[in-house]
Amino acid sequence: MNIRLVAAALFVSAVGFAQPGGGYKPPEGPAPKTPWGKPDFNGVWARPYAPDVTRTGGGQIGAGELPYTEWGKKQWESYKPEEGDYTGSCLPFGHMRSMGSPDPMQIMQTPDNQMAFLYEQNSWFKVFPVDGRKHDDRVASWFGNSVGHWEGDTLVVETINFNGLTRLDTNGHPHSDKLKLTEKFTRTDAGHIAYEMIVDDPKTYTRPWTNKRTFTLRTDWTILEYSCEENNKSFIEGRIKMPKYDTPAK
Amino acid sequence: MRSIYLSVLAGFLATGAAWCHHSLAAEFDQSKPVNITGAVTSIDWRNPHAWIYLDVKDEAGKVVKWQCELGSPNQMARSGWKQDSVKIGEEIIVAGILAKDGTNTCSTRNVKYKDGRTVFSQGGR
């Protein structure tokens, strides 16, 4: 698909702009711990913009060619954002698109095992427990239902119960409501997080696959307000269309 | 002279679309790059995208209105670009990609002063 080829060609330059620049140097030294003894992820983090989860470059190790099922391949080949673009319409980006957006994310964690991901992208957020509990029963959602636990000094976040209406990246790589997303966060030093995303979605892919990224601490940034709706001229003037969800991708 | 140039610019796309957060293809035609030279009439510095508005003279000398999408103000501010980096009435050159709907709308890739200095590099989605 020509659009995707162009987008892929842009990838290297794209992620390059998402990297820290302007002379900023992240803190150096060992990975810090919280006063209660857990790896400390608090802070504002710059992350690689990841418009294409298959490609490698700019702080991301991509998955390469994806192992589509027949259903998954059909979802990929039939994707036409010009006929309906959920992020362009300011519907929720969902968890994966928020993790891969070019805007920073703040992480906050508490002594009572709660963690918050504060995405600047559209001022969305996610709060989840990190105490080893199982997923509770709730309505499927854009961001899914997350629980966390520790594997040594690595934070593992498992998310299920997606509504199946989101995509994995800007290029539109698909997933279904059967997706189990596992994310691993390791504070490798004072300035960085090693991030690994494992996509396990047997309806869309014949086997699980991974994508790895490096996050950089920005001690000089704060999270800013981001209204998607306020000045979304492209949608207001009709150039971007709201998707029709009469038949969700299930 | 203010004028509109529609041309295929070798290598142009390779420098574009950095601050994407949603699909460029949903709205813009990446096979139609455009260079626009005109006078700034206003800048709308609001999320999710800032927009810059221009008065552009066509080849017949008639003034036509253009609007071009920039990056988000948050991203642009972090890179040191300010709302008043260009002044109202100032002539600038915008390199962008045309909207599919045929209006005078573009997604900006870079903005330069007429002396060649870069004001904004990047933008759009």
Chai-1 contact restraints between the chains, C-beta under 6 A:
chainA,res_idxA,chainB,res_idxB,connection_type,confidence,min_distance_angstrom,max_distance_angstrom,comment,restraint_id
A,I3,B,A25,contact,1.0,0.0,6.0,A-B,restraint_1
A,V6,B,Q30,contact,1.0,0.0,6.0,A-B,restraint_2
A,L10,B,A17,contact,1.0,0.0,6.0,A-B,restraint_3
A,A14,B,A17,contact,1.0,0.0,6.0,A-B,restraint_4
A,A14,B,A18,contact,1.0,0.0,6.0,A-B,restraint_5
A,F17,B,A18,contact,1.0,0.0,6.0,A-B,restraint_6
A,F17,B,Q122,contact,1.0,0.0,6.0,A-B,restraint_7
A,P51,B,C20,contact,1.0,0.0,6.0,A-B,restraint_8
A,P81,B,S23,contact,1.0,0.0,6.0,A-B,restraint_9
A,P81,B,A25,contact,1.0,0.0,6.0,A-B,restraint_10
A,P81,B,A26,contact,1.0,0.0,6.0,A-B,restraint_11
A,E82,B,A26,contact,1.0,0.0,6.0,A-B,restraint_12
A,D85,B,S23,contact,1.0,0.0,6.0,A-B,restraint_13
A,D85,B,A26,contact,1.0,0.0,6.0,A-B,restraint_14
A,T87,B,H22,contact,1.0,0.0,6.0,A-B,restraint_15
A,G88,B,H22,contact,1.0,0.0,6.0,A-B,restraint_16
A,G88,B,A26,contact,1.0,0.0,6.0,A-B,restraint_17
A,S101,B,H21,contact,1.0,0.0,6.0,A-B,restraint_18
A,P102,B,W19,contact,1.0,0.0,6.0,A-B,restraint_19
A,P102,B,H21,contact,1.0,0.0,6.0,A-B,restraint_20
A,T170,B,C20,contact,1.0,0.0,6.0,A-B,restraint_21
A,L224,B,N74,contact,1.0,0.0,6.0,A-B,restraint_22
A,Y226,B,N47,contact,1.0,0.0,6.0,A-B,restraint_23
A,S227,B,N47,contact,1.0,0.0,6.0,A-B,restraint_24
A,C228,B,P48,contact,1.0,0.0,6.0,A-B,restraint_25
A,E230,B,R46,contact,1.0,0.0,6.0,A-B,restraint_26
A,N231,B,R46,contact,1.0,0.0,6.0,A-B,restraint_27
A,N232,B,P48,contact,1.0,0.0,6.0,A-B,restraint_28
A,S234,B,E27,contact,1.0,0.0,6.0,A-B,restraint_29
A,R239,B,E27,contact,1.0,0.0,6.0,A-B,restraint_30
A,R239,B,A99,contact,1.0,0.0,6.0,A-B,restraint_31
A,R239,B,D101,contact,1.0,0.0,6.0,A-B,restraint_32
A,I240,B,A26,contact,1.0,0.0,6.0,A-B,restraint_33
A,I240,B,E27,contact,1.0,0.0,6.0,A-B,restraint_34
